[in-house]
Amino acid sequence: MLGASIVTITGNREAFIENYKGILEYTKESIVLQGKNCKICFQGKELSIDYYTNEDMKIGGYLENVRYL
């Protein structure tokens, strides 16, 4: 789908997200992003946003769960 969010997870330590709209929630246990058609929720421990631009971002930490809401 054109403009859909792309999530690439490497092991349980990092995730790369492309085409997100914004950051809705940011704590060490939960990061919620707004995609085009849904919300993307990352849950884990010691989560951090390593970098972000208007097009993509990298989340680091110990990822336990990824949900589309």
PLY file of the C-alpha trace (Angstrom):
ply
format ascii 1.0
element vertex 69
property float x
property float y
property float z
element edge 68
property int vertex1
property int vertex2
end_header
0.00 0.00 0.00
1.31 3.37 -0.93
2.33 5.36 2.15
1.87 2.47 4.58
4.26 2.25 7.52
7.14 -0.20 7.13
8.49 -1.82 10.31
11.77 -3.76 10.17
12.79 -5.54 13.37
16.31 -6.84 13.94
16.24 -9.49 16.65
14.72 -8.07 19.83
17.09 -5.12 20.15
16.11 -2.61 17.44
13.35 -1.60 15.06
13.39 0.68 12.03
10.15 2.42 11.10
9.45 4.21 7.82
6.46 6.37 6.83
5.14 7.14 10.30
3.02 10.24 10.96
3.96 11.12 14.55
4.88 10.06 18.06
1.85 9.62 20.35
3.52 8.19 23.48
7.15 7.83 24.54
8.26 6.14 27.75
11.00 3.61 28.58
8.37 0.83 28.50
6.17 1.91 25.58
6.46 3.87 22.33
3.28 4.47 20.30
3.49 5.84 16.76
0.74 7.04 14.46
0.84 5.37 11.06
-1.27 6.19 8.04
-4.06 3.70 8.87
-3.26 2.49 12.39
-1.23 3.01 15.54
1.95 0.99 16.11
2.77 0.15 19.74
6.23 -1.06 20.80
6.52 -2.44 24.32
9.64 -3.54 26.18
12.34 -2.39 28.58
14.73 0.56 28.34
13.22 1.66 25.01
14.67 4.74 23.37
14.38 6.55 20.07
17.95 6.47 18.77
17.18 8.87 15.91
14.23 10.16 13.92
13.55 12.26 10.85
10.33 13.17 9.05
10.47 9.86 7.15
12.02 7.25 9.46
13.19 6.41 12.97
15.17 3.81 14.90
13.99 2.41 18.23
16.50 0.66 20.47
16.18 -1.31 23.68
14.74 -4.71 24.60
11.64 -5.21 22.44
9.06 -7.58 23.92
5.93 -6.83 21.91
4.83 -4.98 18.76
1.12 -4.38 18.21
-0.92 -2.68 15.52
-3.93 -0.88 17.01
0 1
1 2
2 3
3 4
4 5
5 6
6 7
7 8
8 9
9 10
10 11
11 12
12 13
13 14
14 15
15 16
16 17
17 18
18 19
19 20
20 21
21 22
22 23
23 24
24 25
25 26
26 27
27 28
28 29
29 30
30 31
31 32
32 33
33 34
34 35
35 36
36 37
37 38
38 39
39 40
40 41
41 42
42 43
43 44
44 45
45 46
46 47
47 48
48 49
49 50
50 51
51 52
52 53
53 54
54 55
55 56
56 57
57 58
58 59
59 60
60 61
61 62
62 63
63 64
64 65
65 66
66 67
67 68
